[in-house]
Amino acid sequence: MPSVCLCLTHVLGLCLGLLCLLFVTLWSAHWRGGFSWDGSALQFNWHPVLMVSGLLVLYGYAAVVYRLPFTWSQKKRVWKLVHAGLMFLALVLSVLGLCAVFDFHRFIHVPHLYSIHSWVGISAVVLFAVQWALGLAGFLLPCSPLWIRSSLKPVHSWIGKAILILSVTACISGINEKLLFTLTMTFFIFFKDENSTEPYSSLPAEAKFVNSLGLLIVAFGLVTFGILSNEKWQRPEEDAESVQVSMDAVTGTILLLIIANV
């Protein structure tokens, strides 16, 4: 039986993810002027919304779908398809987010990939795409042997956590970079005196709002990572499948040894 702690943690993660979506949308709509796809700054506003929506929140939801207690009594094949579908949608949103910012840079003649934020972000998306392709080939295609799935599973899990860490890092560095670009004069005035004792409340409302968004992103990442890292919260393996995976793993190892000796 799933623990109450697991259920409460899932609810907390769901709420934090929705708050991240709400905050990043309000930031772009209220303080940054809204959305468009015409090469202007309004097109750039799609970038944080799509990246937080796809690369972080939807990715996090898809990553823990196997840990939802109500799915444990249902066929795993169905939830594999749900997991893959959500991941594909998250990947599509992430790619659209990249298209928005690359097209914006091209329109205003700004070089691409000039900051650590962009390097981390593009690394996360590329690794995400590779991870999805490997997952499709290793876990969904009928021709994939079970011993390959058993060997790929720990790698798949490790890469998934790495992508989550990169996603959080990219989102945090990105919103910080955007604030520095758009509020440069405000920050200069705020820190004009190195001995300034101005209170935090003197910061503009946008800066405080986006700082809150950053905290929500970190909290969502920590909760999601915690769910993924707790072995007691893993989906119970089906006995028949576990036995078959073990047998296929042994068979595959023997075949590899025979081939190597030949």
Buried (B, 14 or more C-beta within 10 A) or exposed (E): EBEEEBEEBBEBBBBBBEBBBEBBBEBBEEBBEEBEEEBEBBBBBBBBBBBBBBBBBBBBBBBBBBBBBEBBEEEBEEBBEBBBEBBEBBBEBBBBBBBBBBBBBEBEEEEEEEEEBBEBBBBBBEBBEEBBEBBBEBBBEEEBBBBBBBBBEEEBBEBBBBBBEBBBBBBBBBBBBBBEEBBEEBBEBBEEEEEEEEEEEEBBEBBEBBBEBBEBBBBBBEBBBBBBEBEEBEBEEEEEEEEBBEEBBEEBEEEEEEEEEE
